[in-house]
């Protein structure tokens, strides 16, 4: 015995495709915004140049390291 499955109306697939497309675009926009924020706040341009002399001065170390 086979049972008949209900057939969705023809426009049901249309709204689901629109929803899926909308969610996809929103995810792409969010990813682009996150990438933009990451480059604004964590890019190499915001990092100071640090060398051994600057570190020893900051830590107030004197003389040669052991």
N, C-alpha and C positions, 0 to 999 in steps of 0.2 A: 504494500500500500504506500502510495506516495501522497504526501500532503502538499498542497499548493501553498507556496510562500506568497505573502502579500507583495504586490508590485507597487513600488513607490510612484507617485505622480511624476510626470515628465519634468516639471520644474524643480523637483527635489535635487536632482543632480546639479542643476544650474546654480542654486544658492550655495550648495556645498562647495562647488568649484570656486565661486566668488569668495566664500569664506576662507578657503585654503589659500587663494591668491592674496587676499588681504592680510592674513596672518604671515605669509611669507614676506610680503613687502614690509610689514611692521618689524619683523625680525631683522631684515636687512638694514632698515633705518636705525634700529637700536644698536646693531653691530657697528654701523658707521659712526654713530654718536659716541659709543664707547671707545672706538679707535681714535676719534678726534680728541676726546678727553685725555686718553692715555698719552697721546703725543704732546698735548698742551702741558700736562703736569709732570710727566715722567720722561721726557725726551732728554737727550744728552746735553742739550743747550742749558738746562737748568742745573747741571751737576758742576760743582766747582773743581778746579784743577788742584789735586792734592799730590804733594811730593814728600819725601822723607824730612826735609827741613821744616815744612809747614806742620807736619805731624809732631815732630819733636818740640817745636815752639808751642804748639797748642797744648801738649801734655807737659810742658815745662821740663823737658829732659835736658840734661847737660852732659857733655862729654861724649865719649864713644860708647856705643852699646857693647855689652859684655860678650 
